Amino acid sequence: MSLLIRNAQILTFDGGRIWPEADIHVAGGRILAIGPGLCPETPPDRVIEARGMLAMPGLINAHFHSPGNFLRGALDGLPLEVFMLYEVPPLATGVPVKRLNYVRTMLGAVEMLRHGVTSVMDDAFHIPVASAEGIDGIAEAWRDSGMRARLAIDQPNVVEYEKFPFLADLLPPEIRDGMDAAPIQPAAELLELYDHLIARWDGAAEGRIGAALSCSAPQRVTLDYFRALSALSAKHDLPFNCHILETKLQRVLGEEKYGRSLVRLVKDLGVLDERMVVIHAIWIDEDDIALLAASGATVAHNPLCNLRLGSGVMPFRALRDAGVPICIGTDEAVADDAINPWSALKMAGLVHTLSDVDYRRWPTAPEILGCMFSGGARALRWPDIGRLAPGARADIALLDLDSLPFTPLNDLHRQLVFCEPASAVRMTIVDGRVVFEDGRVTTVDEQALRQEARELTAGYREAFAPALAEARRLEPYYREMYLRAQARDVGLRRRLTK
């Protein structure tokens, strides 16, 4: 379908240009022209009258875990290492993995499309093991939703207690034996699943769906698998997701297990490069920042999740000063309780005021928006998204300027960041296709989707009870490990203190 969006105010994020009123001509999924009074030689299939609206690039959610979509509001705030004990529920009895994954993923896609999000990096985990049908369920949902998405397989493959400091010594032998017996997929099996993901899904849906790589975190996988993932990333030029130094405990783990920072470990292994998306990067020091800057890696900032789990405040200005690209994500619904990058934008603009008394070094609204768009495009390795320009993909959000977030309109950039204008989104266009308008997502029956989601989680508490009981049995040992790590002086301060 070809479109002509007429008479919109246009914020291009391409060289900083703002058109007070102009048109956008779209065909073949791309923007053909931008300017006032466009008259295409071939009449467009649809004309969208957008006077009084803002046309801007669709938001890019650069870090997300779709398997958390059924768990909003399920947990109190907990530190990551304790939180992960309760994070993932068992599959509902009798529900095929593929359908559960499909519905769960589609639910998140609908929420994002309503907010003007057009692209996402889904770092999807699988419990207890990954499978081709589970991967297909997630990928098919992204395809059918109309969103642009990259999908990774986030699957650790080492014994649970090896991922943490102190835990092996704290756990009773019978619990360690149980962890030893838990299913672990060898590197060869996981690489076969990546072959499936890349062969079937990378470039699917006319390029809207792409593959990505994930090791979850360096301490959660074997070194041979870590290196093999990096090689796949280089071979296919795909993003490589890696959670690094999200918590102070992970800083202590690096000292205890590897005798160095986890950033240094990844660098020494030869896998820290421009394709890597380093997620969180909170407990990093000056040497880590220099390594990140030299590598060309992108850091994924998830400010709401970082606060929800008490992980700390990422050193935003130090990373920016070093030239490290930053993108913005929402992480997962159970660690954020919403899937709303507008809230993440606002928090990114606010929390770093606590890091520096010099207010001239606080993040500015254009800077935060640049992280969302240019940083997001870089992280996903899709350079033709995140901007409105001839030749770019036609991923566009239309916002009503006659709405409360923009009344009165004093500064467009600041109000996009700080006024949380999700309620002003009137239309979302992905690849030139209108996927949200008139208050509804056009690609799915939302009411039926919500009903099926409720049916899939019927009896949820009963099904989840054994997992909760096991988590409660383990929590005292994890708490002791957590507190022992917190007592260690690592020479960094990333949390408020008394």
C-alpha positions, 0 to 999 in steps of 0.5 A: 500500500502507498500512503500520503500523510498530509500536512503533519508537523514532522520531527525527522530525527535525521539531522535535527530537522523539523517541518512545521507542516509537510507531507510524507509519501510512502510506498513499498514500505519506505519513505519516498519523499518528505516536503510540503505539497507533495503530488505523487505521479501515481495517486496513493492508495490512501491519504491520511489527513494529519494537520494538527498531528506530529509525525515522528519515527516509531519508538524502538524498544531496544531491550525486552523479554517477551516471556515476562508478559503474563507477570506484570504486578506478580512480584514485589521489588526484589534484588535481581538474584532473588527476583529471578527465583520467582520470575518465570512460572511453569507452563499452564497444564495442557497448553502447547508451548507454541500457543502459549508463547504466541499469545504471550508475545502478541499481548506485548506487541499490542501494548507497544503498538498502542504506544507508537512502538514500531521495533523491538529487540526480544531477548526471549528466554525459555523455561526449562529448555528452548525448542524450535516450536517455542521459538516459532511461536514467538516469531509468528506472533511478532510477524502477525502483529505487524511489528518489526522485531529481532528475536534472540534465544536467551538460554543459559547452559551452566549449572545454576550455582555456577552463575553466582559467587558464594552460592555453591558453599551456601547451599546444602548438598541435596539442593546442589544435587537437584541443581546438577540434575536440572536440564541443561542444553549443550552448546551444540543443541543450542547452536542447532536452534540458532541455525533454525532461527536464522534460516527460518526467520532472519529476514522474514516478513519482507525483512520485518523479522530478524534474528539476534544472538544472546548468551544471557550473560557471560557467567551463565554460559560455557566459554565455547558456546559464548565464542560460537555465538560471537562467531555467528554474530559476525558471520551474519552481522547480527546483534549479540545481547549480553547482560553485563554488570547489572548488579553489585553482586555481578561485580563481586562475581567477576572478582571471585571467579575470574579475577577481573571485571566481567567487561574485561573478561568479555574483552579478553575472550575476544567477543566484545565488538560493535555488534554486542549490546551490553545490557544494563552496564551499571557496576562498570568502572572507568576501565570498563567504560574505556573498553566499551568505547574502544569496542564500539558496543552499544549499552542498553539502558533500562532505567525503570527495571534498574530501579524496580530491582534496586540494581543501581543507577547507570553512569550515563554521562560517563558513558556518553562522554566516552562516546559509548552509544546508548539505547533504551529498553523496557526490559520485561513486564514483570520487572517494569510492570508495563511495556511503555518506552515513554515511561523509560524515556522520562525516567532516563531523563530524571534519574541521572540528575542524582548522579552529578551536582553540575546540572549542566551535565544532566541529560537533555531531552534531545539527547535522551531521544537520540538514545531512543532513535539513533541508539536503538537503530544501532543496537538492532543493526537496522540503520534505516529505522529511527528516522524519517527520511527518503529511503528510510523504512516507513515506521511512523507514529502520529501523535495528536498535538491537540492533547493534554501532553502538548497543551500548551506546547512549549518545547516539543522535545521536552514534552516528548520526554517528560510529559509521557505522551502515550495517550496522544498516539493516534496511529502507528505505521510499520513498514508502510502499513497502518497497524494501529488507528482509531483506538485499536490494533488492526492486526489482531482481535484484541478482545479475543486475545485478552480472553485467551490470555486469561484462559491460559492463566486460569488456575495460574496460582495453583500451577505456580504454587510448586515453583513458589514453594521451591523459590521460598525454600531457596531464598534464604541461601540467595539472600545470604549470598546477596548480603555477602556481596553487598558488604564487599567494597568494590570501589564504586557507588551506584546506589543511594546510601545513608 
